[in-house]
């Protein structure tokens, strides 16, 4: 799953549930949606496309709910348990790893530091936690992804939410 030698086994549609906690403001929100892992156009990795709905406390009371998307590219590394995650333009982001000795990484986004920890929850589920600290941000973002389609099954395209989603 999601390693250099197993990228094709990770293809498909995954549900994602994320909790968002702004520790400085004491506010909490959620993100619910899907991640679609598909082969990149050049066949050299995986495309990570996430879309869903973010819910966050509104400044005037109530809750803001709106669409959110993001996209990354996952490229093989010299480790069978890791992939390098980049932004769509190729800029490096961090290493996604599920090996016991290297399941953590970090990304510097001036002036804040993003620390991530990955964990396998079984063959069809994994989690990652972002701990973001710095002068601008103090966030904890916890995500759980669960496989919805199996390898070899054609994933639905972005925006094609199934009736079971």
C-alpha positions, 0 to 999 in steps of 0.5 A: 500500500502506497509504497514504491513497489505498491503504487498500483495497489493504492489506486482507486477511491478512498474516503477521507475524514479530517478533524481541524483544530486551531489551538490558538483560537480554540476552534474546531472544524471538519473536512469530509470527502474523497481522495482519488489515487490515479496513475500520473500521465507519465506513469511515474507515480500517483496523482492524489486528488482530494475533494470534499466539504470543509465545515468551520465556525463562521465569524458571525456565528453558525458554521461555514460549509464549502467545497475544498480541493487539493492535489499532489503528486506522489513519486517513487523513492529508493525505499519500498515503503515511501513516496515523495509528495510534491505539489502539482508544479513539482515543488517538494512537499514531504515524504509519505512513509509507512515504515516503522523508523521513518513514518514522520517528516516535516515541511517548512512553510515560512514562518511555520513548521508542518510535522506529519506522522503516518500510520497504517490502520490495516490494508485498506486504511491509513491515517496522518496527523499534521502538527503545524506550529509557528508564529502564524499557525497553531493547528492539529489536522487529523485525517483517516483514509479508507479504501472505497474501491479495490485495485483493478476496479475503475475509480470514479472521476473527480466530482463523481460521488457515488450514492454510498459516499 
